[in-house]
């Protein structure tokens, strides 16, 4: 009886504290939420207007990049606040059904939830202050934007824009574009080199190919050629042309013979061979020609005649913005708060992989329903937990480093899908008819032995098709083999 009475008194006390806390803080939270929403809209207007113009001032590009990051952080904090009660509801469902434990958990939950609300309110206020300050600092930039020419018309929906541009690389793309279109003063004979540096699978080659597909770049150069550092053995560029891939040749040879060479440095980089290539290129290439070199190593930064462009993986906030936009498309996420919460949890599982984001977003968008989305979330949590406990790392980390990854099927739970090899091919080449998503999340049964599966078709240049070489194994047999070994 005493235990029951203490539990009841604890519950009443926590509810009283919660009542007074909510009464005093709720209007304040709503005010901050509304102010942050309006600030995000203003930031979106500035960014959309700037995205549609060709900006050459690097200081303006950096300022816009800072505003874009602040907008992603504000969106992330606002969504986390809006969908937090779905997180609390999920936690309630996990509690044991014993009445004493339920009362104890509820009393503790009341105190913890009030602390959490205070923390979230502080985070919202910080995001609002940061974003508002940056918008005020943008007054001069907004005035100068009108002096820059338009690039294209904005589409009706943001998800259409993200499907045709390289998300999160706007500033880097502008820097590469400005380097290519910049002309040296008369008499300058230096062959300009731009290093592009970044970790594995961050999008270095995609960024360069995306910029080289711009009509202004194609009109500026007579030829655009791609090669790897394995071709450095050629002493002269005239011989080098036979070993490289020519991606563009201008039909009108009136561009002063300017040439753009893109070098992808893979593996060990030989600086002596690079020096020989650069010297021969300087003799053979016409004035105004340029070189872009990409690598994972920071060693190539000293080879550049200008500051290197450095790429990093997307932040968690930017990744959520990208994933949410692709999942919901033109649908307002606030109309489906529970599904938005599940989507946010799924995004956290994907380890900021763009291939996974586009694949899962397409899957969820095609099967728009809370029951299927919850099933996918539960499946991903189990898969990641199993892979970490069995192999010591997230499956996304294994794929990112080109190591074998062990995946599962959501339908056929006794099967293990091992990814042995991954590669990409051009959009003109034939691709496998089986998709990895249909094998993992659908009813498609792959052939026995090794098979190839299509992972993703990129809609932006160079429009690669990403393919995995996989093998289906029985989990029971695999477990026996591991135990014996």
C-alpha positions as CSV (number, residue, x, y, z in Angstrom):
1,X,0.0,0.0,0.0
2,X,2.8,2.4,0.9
3,X,4.6,1.6,-2.4
4,X,1.4,2.3,-4.3
5,X,0.7,5.5,-2.4
6,X,4.3,6.8,-3.1
7,X,3.9,6.1,-6.8
8,X,0.6,8.0,-6.9
9,X,2.0,11.0,-5.0
10,X,5.1,11.0,-7.3
11,X,2.8,10.9,-10.4
12,X,0.7,13.8,-9.1
13,X,3.7,15.9,-8.2
14,X,5.3,15.4,-11.6
15,X,2.1,16.2,-13.4
16,X,1.7,19.4,-11.3
17,X,5.3,20.5,-12.2
18,X,4.6,19.7,-15.8
19,X,1.4,21.6,-15.8
20,X,2.9,24.8,-14.5
21,X,6.0,24.4,-16.7
22,X,4.0,23.9,-19.8
23,X,1.7,26.9,-19.0
24,X,4.7,29.2,-18.7
25,X,6.9,27.9,-21.5
26,X,4.3,26.9,-24.2
27,X,3.6,30.5,-25.4
28,X,7.4,31.2,-25.5
29,X,8.1,28.0,-27.4
30,X,5.4,28.8,-29.9
31,X,6.7,32.3,-30.4
32,X,10.2,31.0,-31.0
33,X,8.9,28.3,-33.4
34,X,7.0,30.9,-35.4
35,X,9.9,33.3,-35.6
36,X,12.3,30.6,-36.7
37,X,9.9,29.5,-39.4
38,X,9.7,33.0,-40.7
39,X,13.5,33.4,-40.6
40,X,13.9,30.1,-42.5
41,X,11.5,31.4,-45.2
42,X,13.5,34.6,-45.6
43,X,16.8,32.7,-45.8
44,X,15.2,30.4,-48.4
45,X,14.2,33.3,-50.6
46,X,17.8,34.8,-50.5
47,X,19.4,31.4,-51.3
48,X,16.9,30.6,-54.1
49,X,17.6,34.0,-55.7
50,X,21.3,33.6,-55.4
51,X,21.2,30.0,-56.8
52,X,19.7,31.3,-59.9
53,X,22.5,33.7,-60.7
54,X,26.1,33.4,-61.8
55,X,28.1,34.9,-58.8
56,X,31.8,35.5,-59.3
57,X,32.6,37.2,-56.0
58,X,34.2,34.6,-53.6
59,X,33.3,36.5,-50.5
60,X,29.7,36.5,-51.5
61,X,29.9,32.8,-52.2
62,X,31.3,32.2,-48.7
63,X,28.6,34.3,-47.1
64,X,25.9,32.4,-49.0
65,X,27.4,29.1,-47.9
66,X,27.3,30.2,-44.3
67,X,23.7,31.2,-44.6
68,X,22.8,27.9,-46.3
69,X,24.4,25.9,-43.5
70,X,22.6,28.0,-40.9
71,X,19.3,27.3,-42.7
72,X,20.0,23.6,-42.7
73,X,20.7,23.7,-39.0
74,X,17.6,25.7,-38.3
75,X,15.4,23.3,-40.3
76,X,16.9,20.3,-38.4
77,X,16.3,21.9,-35.0
78,X,12.8,22.9,-35.9
79,X,11.9,19.4,-37.2
80,X,13.4,17.8,-34.2
81,X,11.2,20.0,-32.0
82,X,8.0,19.4,-34.0
83,X,8.4,15.6,-34.0
84,X,9.8,15.0,-30.5
85,X,6.5,13.8,-29.0
86,X,6.5,10.9,-31.5
87,X,9.9,9.9,-30.0
88,X,8.3,10.0,-26.5
89,X,5.4,7.9,-27.7
90,X,7.8,5.3,-29.1
91,X,9.6,5.2,-25.8
92,X,6.3,4.6,-23.9
93,X,5.6,1.6,-26.1
94,X,8.8,0.0,-25.0
95,X,8.0,0.2,-21.3
96,X,7.0,-3.0,-19.5
97,X,3.4,-3.3,-18.6
98,X,3.7,-3.7,-14.8
99,X,1.7,-0.9,-13.1
100,X,4.4,0.0,-10.5
101,X,7.1,0.4,-13.1
102,X,4.7,2.3,-15.4
103,X,4.0,4.8,-12.6
104,X,7.7,5.2,-11.8
105,X,8.6,5.6,-15.4
106,X,5.8,8.2,-15.9
107,X,7.0,10.2,-12.9
108,X,10.6,10.3,-14.2
109,X,9.4,11.0,-17.7
110,X,7.6,14.1,-16.6
111,X,10.8,15.6,-15.1
112,X,13.0,14.5,-18.0
113,X,10.6,15.8,-20.6
114,X,10.5,19.2,-18.9
115,X,14.3,19.3,-19.0
116,X,14.3,18.2,-22.6
117,X,11.8,20.9,-23.6
118,X,14.1,23.5,-21.9
119,X,17.1,22.2,-23.9
120,X,15.1,22.2,-27.1
121,X,13.9,25.7,-26.5
122,X,17.5,26.9,-26.0
123,X,18.5,25.2,-29.2
124,X,15.7,26.8,-31.1
125,X,16.6,30.2,-29.7
126,X,20.3,29.7,-30.7
127,X,19.3,28.7,-34.2
128,X,16.9,31.7,-34.5
129,X,19.6,34.1,-33.2
130,X,22.2,32.7,-35.6
131,X,19.9,32.8,-38.6
132,X,18.5,36.3,-37.8
133,X,22.0,37.8,-37.4
134,X,23.1,36.3,-40.7
135,X,20.0,37.6,-42.6
136,X,20.7,41.1,-41.2
137,X,24.3,40.9,-42.5
138,X,22.9,39.9,-45.9
139,X,21.4,43.3,-46.7
140,X,24.3,44.4,-48.9
141,X,24.5,41.0,-50.6
142,X,20.9,41.1,-51.5
143,X,21.4,44.5,-53.2
144,X,24.4,43.3,-55.2
145,X,22.6,40.1,-56.3
146,X,20.6,42.0,-59.0
147,X,23.8,42.9,-60.8
148,X,24.6,39.2,-61.5
149,X,23.0,37.5,-64.6
150,X,20.4,34.8,-64.3
151,X,21.3,31.1,-64.9
152,X,17.9,29.5,-65.3
153,X,14.3,29.7,-64.2
154,X,13.5,28.2,-60.9
155,X,11.3,25.0,-61.0
156,X,8.0,24.9,-59.2
157,X,9.2,22.5,-56.4
158,X,12.4,22.2,-54.6
159,X,12.6,18.4,-55.1
160,X,12.8,19.0,-58.8
161,X,15.7,21.4,-58.4
162,X,17.6,19.0,-56.2
163,X,17.1,16.3,-58.8
164,X,19.0,18.3,-61.4
165,X,21.8,19.9,-59.3
166,X,24.6,18.7,-57.1
167,X,23.2,19.3,-53.6
168,X,25.4,20.8,-51.0
169,X,28.1,21.7,-53.5
170,X,26.9,25.1,-54.8
171,X,29.9,27.1,-53.5
172,X,32.4,24.5,-54.7
173,X,30.8,24.4,-58.1
174,X,30.9,28.2,-58.4
175,X,34.6,28.2,-57.4
176,X,35.5,25.6,-60.1
177,X,33.3,27.4,-62.7
178,X,35.0,30.8,-61.9
179,X,38.4,29.2,-62.2
180,X,37.6,27.8,-65.6
181,X,36.0,30.9,-67.1
182,X,38.6,33.3,-65.6
183,X,41.0,34.6,-68.2
184,X,44.5,35.7,-67.3
185,X,45.9,39.1,-68.2
186,X,47.6,39.6,-71.5
187,X,51.1,38.2,-71.5
188,X,50.6,35.7,-68.7
189,X,52.1,32.3,-69.8
190,X,51.5,30.3,-66.6
191,X,49.4,27.1,-67.1
192,X,46.8,27.3,-64.4
193,X,46.1,24.3,-62.2
194,X,43.2,23.8,-59.7
195,X,43.5,21.0,-57.1
196,X,40.2,19.4,-55.9
197,X,40.7,17.5,-52.7
198,X,38.3,15.3,-50.6
199,X,37.9,11.9,-48.9
200,X,36.7,8.8,-50.7
201,X,33.2,9.0,-52.3
202,X,32.6,12.6,-51.4
203,X,31.9,13.6,-55.1
204,X,35.1,15.1,-56.5
205,X,34.8,13.5,-60.0
206,X,31.0,14.2,-60.0
207,X,31.6,17.8,-59.1
208,X,34.1,18.4,-61.9
209,X,32.0,16.5,-64.5
210,X,28.9,18.5,-63.5
211,X,30.7,21.8,-64.0
212,X,32.3,20.7,-67.3
213,X,28.8,19.9,-68.6
214,X,28.0,23.7,-68.3
215,X,27.5,25.2,-71.7
216,X,29.7,28.2,-70.9
217,X,32.6,25.8,-70.1
218,X,32.1,23.8,-73.3
219,X,32.0,27.1,-75.3
220,X,35.2,28.3,-73.6
221,X,37.4,25.3,-74.4
222,X,37.9,23.5,-77.7
223,X,38.5,20.2,-76.0
224,X,37.8,18.7,-72.6
225,X,39.8,15.5,-71.7
226,X,39.8,13.2,-68.7
227,X,42.8,11.0,-67.7
228,X,44.2,9.3,-64.6
229,X,47.7,9.5,-63.1
230,X,48.5,6.1,-64.7
231,X,48.7,8.0,-68.0
232,X,51.6,10.2,-66.8
233,X,54.1,7.9,-68.5
234,X,53.4,9.7,-71.7
235,X,56.0,12.5,-72.1
236,X,54.1,14.6,-74.6
237,X,50.4,15.6,-74.5
238,X,50.1,14.7,-78.2
239,X,50.7,11.1,-77.3
240,X,48.7,11.5,-74.1
241,X,45.6,12.1,-76.1
242,X,45.6,8.5,-77.3
243,X,45.4,7.2,-73.7
244,X,42.8,9.6,-72.2
245,X,39.0,9.9,-72.6
246,X,37.8,12.8,-74.6
247,X,34.5,14.0,-73.2
248,X,34.0,17.1,-75.4
249,X,35.3,18.6,-78.6
250,X,34.0,21.9,-79.8
251,X,32.5,21.9,-83.3
252,X,33.7,25.5,-83.9
253,X,37.5,25.7,-83.6
254,X,37.4,29.4,-82.9
255,X,38.1,29.2,-79.2
256,X,41.8,29.8,-79.6
257,X,42.6,26.1,-79.2
258,X,42.1,26.3,-75.4
259,X,42.1,22.8,-73.8
260,X,40.9,21.6,-70.4
261,X,42.5,18.4,-69.0
262,X,41.0,16.8,-65.9
263,X,43.4,14.4,-64.1
264,X,42.1,11.9,-61.5
265,X,45.0,11.0,-59.2
266,X,44.3,7.6,-57.7
267,X,46.6,5.5,-55.5
268,X,50.2,6.6,-55.1
269,X,51.0,9.9,-56.6
270,X,54.3,10.4,-58.4
271,X,55.3,14.0,-58.2
272,X,58.2,13.6,-60.7
273,X,55.9,12.2,-63.4
274,X,53.5,15.1,-62.7
275,X,56.2,17.6,-63.3
276,X,57.1,16.0,-66.6
277,X,53.4,16.1,-67.6
278,X,53.0,19.7,-66.6
279,X,56.2,20.8,-68.5
280,X,55.1,19.0,-71.7
281,X,51.6,20.4,-71.3
282,X,52.8,23.9,-70.9
283,X,54.7,23.6,-74.3
284,X,51.9,21.8,-76.2
285,X,48.7,23.5,-74.9
286,X,47.5,26.8,-76.2
287,X,47.3,30.0,-74.0
288,X,44.3,29.9,-71.7
289,X,44.3,26.1,-71.3
290,X,43.8,24.8,-67.8
291,X,44.2,21.6,-65.7
292,X,42.1,20.3,-62.9
293,X,43.5,17.5,-60.7
294,X,41.4,15.6,-58.1
295,X,42.8,13.4,-55.3
296,X,42.1,12.2,-51.8
297,X,45.5,13.3,-50.7
298,X,46.3,16.8,-49.5
299,X,49.7,16.5,-51.2
300,X,48.3,17.8,-54.5
301,X,47.4,21.2,-53.0
302,X,51.0,22.4,-53.5
303,X,50.7,21.7,-57.2
304,X,47.9,24.3,-57.8
305,X,48.4,27.8,-59.1
306,X,45.3,28.8,-57.1
307,X,43.8,27.8,-53.8
308,X,42.5,24.2,-53.7
309,X,38.8,23.4,-53.6
310,X,38.2,21.0,-50.6
311,X,35.1,18.8,-50.4
312,X,33.7,17.4,-47.1
313,X,30.8,15.0,-46.4
314,X,27.4,16.6,-45.9
315,X,26.6,17.6,-42.3
316,X,23.8,15.8,-40.5
317,X,21.5,18.8,-40.9
318,X,22.2,19.2,-44.6
319,X,21.7,15.5,-45.1
320,X,18.3,15.6,-43.4
321,X,17.2,18.5,-45.6
322,X,18.2,16.6,-48.7
323,X,16.5,13.3,-47.6
324,X,13.3,15.0,-46.4
325,X,13.0,17.0,-49.7
326,X,13.4,13.8,-51.7
327,X,11.1,11.7,-49.5
328,X,8.1,14.1,-49.3
329,X,8.5,15.8,-52.7
330,X,5.7,18.4,-53.0
331,X,3.9,17.0,-49.9
332,X,4.1,19.1,-46.8
333,X,5.9,17.0,-44.0
334,X,4.0,18.9,-41.3
335,X,0.8,17.3,-42.5
336,X,2.3,13.9,-41.7
337,X,4.2,14.5,-38.4
338,X,4.5,10.8,-37.5
339,X,5.9,9.9,-40.9
340,X,8.3,12.8,-40.7
341,X,9.6,11.5,-37.4
342,X,10.1,8.0,-38.9
343,X,11.8,9.6,-41.9
344,X,14.1,11.5,-39.6
345,X,15.1,8.3,-37.7
346,X,15.7,6.5,-41.0
347,X,18.0,9.3,-42.2
348,X,20.1,8.9,-39.1
349,X,20.6,5.2,-40.0
350,X,22.0,5.9,-43.4
351,X,25.4,7.2,-42.4
352,X,25.1,10.3,-44.7
353,X,25.3,8.2,-47.9
354,X,23.9,10.0,-50.9
355,X,23.3,6.7,-52.8
356,X,21.4,5.3,-49.8
357,X,19.4,8.5,-49.4
358,X,18.2,8.6,-53.0
359,X,17.5,4.8,-53.0
360,X,15.5,4.8,-49.7
361,X,13.8,8.1,-50.5
362,X,12.5,6.6,-53.7
363,X,11.4,3.5,-51.9
364,X,9.5,5.4,-49.2
365,X,7.9,7.8,-51.7
366,X,6.6,5.0,-53.8
367,X,5.1,3.2,-50.7
368,X,3.8,6.3,-48.8
369,X,2.4,4.8,-45.7
370,X,3.3,4.8,-42.0
371,X,3.2,0.9,-41.6
372,X,5.7,0.3,-44.4
373,X,8.0,3.2,-43.2
374,X,8.0,1.8,-39.6
375,X,8.9,-1.6,-41.0
376,X,11.8,-0.2,-42.9
377,X,13.0,1.7,-39.8
378,X,12.9,-1.5,-37.7
379,X,14.7,-3.4,-40.4
380,X,17.5,-0.9,-40.8
381,X,18.0,-0.7,-37.0
382,X,18.4,-4.5,-36.8
383,X,20.6,-4.7,-39.9
384,X,23.1,-2.0,-38.6
385,X,23.2,-3.5,-35.1
386,X,23.9,-6.9,-36.5
387,X,26.6,-5.7,-38.9
388,X,28.3,-3.6,-36.1
389,X,28.3,-6.6,-33.7
390,X,29.4,-9.1,-36.3
391,X,32.0,-7.0,-38.3
392,X,32.8,-4.1,-36.1
393,X,31.5,-1.3,-38.4
394,X,28.5,0.3,-40.1
395,X,27.7,-1.3,-43.4
396,X,27.8,2.2,-45.0
397,X,31.4,2.6,-43.8
398,X,32.4,-0.8,-45.4
399,X,30.8,0.2,-48.7
400,X,32.4,3.7,-48.6
401,X,35.8,2.1,-48.3
402,X,35.2,-0.5,-51.0
403,X,35.2,-3.4,-48.5
404,X,32.8,-6.3,-48.5
405,X,29.5,-5.4,-46.9
406,X,26.9,-7.8,-45.5
407,X,23.3,-6.8,-46.0
408,X,20.0,-8.5,-45.3
409,X,16.6,-9.0,-46.9
410,X,13.6,-7.5,-45.2
411,X,11.3,-10.2,-46.6
412,X,13.5,-13.3,-46.7
413,X,15.0,-13.0,-43.2
414,X,17.2,-16.1,-43.6
415,X,19.3,-14.6,-46.4
416,X,22.4,-12.6,-46.3
417,X,23.4,-10.4,-49.3
418,X,27.2,-9.9,-49.5
419,X,28.4,-7.0,-51.6
420,X,31.8,-8.1,-53.1
421,X,32.5,-5.4,-55.7
422,X,31.1,-2.0,-56.7
423,X,31.6,0.1,-59.8
424,X,29.9,2.6,-62.0
425,X,29.3,2.9,-65.8
426,X,28.0,5.5,-68.1
427,X,24.3,6.0,-68.9
428,X,24.8,4.7,-72.4
429,X,26.0,1.2,-71.2
430,X,23.6,-1.6,-70.4
431,X,22.7,-2.0,-66.7
432,X,21.4,-5.0,-64.7
433,X,17.6,-5.5,-64.7
434,X,17.6,-6.3,-61.0
435,X,17.8,-3.5,-58.5
436,X,19.3,-3.8,-55.0
437,X,16.3,-2.2,-53.4
438,X,13.9,-4.8,-54.9
439,X,16.1,-7.6,-53.5
440,X,16.5,-6.0,-50.0
441,X,13.0,-4.5,-49.6
442,X,10.8,-6.3,-52.1
443,X,9.9,-9.8,-53.2
444,X,12.4,-10.1,-56.0
445,X,14.5,-13.3,-55.6
446,X,17.9,-12.9,-57.1
447,X,19.6,-15.8,-59.1
448,X,21.8,-18.2,-57.2
449,X,25.5,-17.4,-57.0
450,X,26.9,-14.0,-57.8
451,X,24.8,-11.5,-59.6
452,X,24.9,-7.8,-60.4
453,X,22.3,-5.3,-59.1
454,X,21.6,-1.7,-60.0
455,X,21.9,0.6,-57.0
456,X,21.2,4.0,-58.3
457,X,20.9,6.0,-61.6
458,X,22.4,9.5,-61.1
459,X,20.3,12.2,-62.8
460,X,23.2,14.7,-62.9
461,X,26.3,14.7,-65.0
462,X,28.2,12.5,-65.5
463,X,25.0,10.5,-65.0
464,X,26.7,7.3,-63.8
465,X,24.9,4.1,-63.1
466,X,26.1,2.6,-59.8
467,X,26.2,-1.2,-59.7
468,X,27.1,-3.8,-57.0
469,X,28.3,-7.4,-57.5
470,X,26.5,-9.4,-54.9
471,X,26.0,-12.9,-53.6
472,X,23.1,-14.4,-51.6
473,X,24.1,-16.7,-48.8
474,X,22.0,-18.6,-46.2
475,X,22.4,-17.0,-42.8
476,X,22.4,-20.4,-41.0
477,X,25.2,-21.8,-43.2
478,X,27.2,-18.5,-42.8
479,X,26.9,-18.7,-39.0
480,X,28.1,-22.3,-38.9
481,X,31.2,-21.3,-41.0
482,X,32.0,-18.4,-38.7
483,X,31.7,-20.6,-35.7
484,X,34.1,-23.2,-37.2
485,X,36.6,-20.6,-38.3
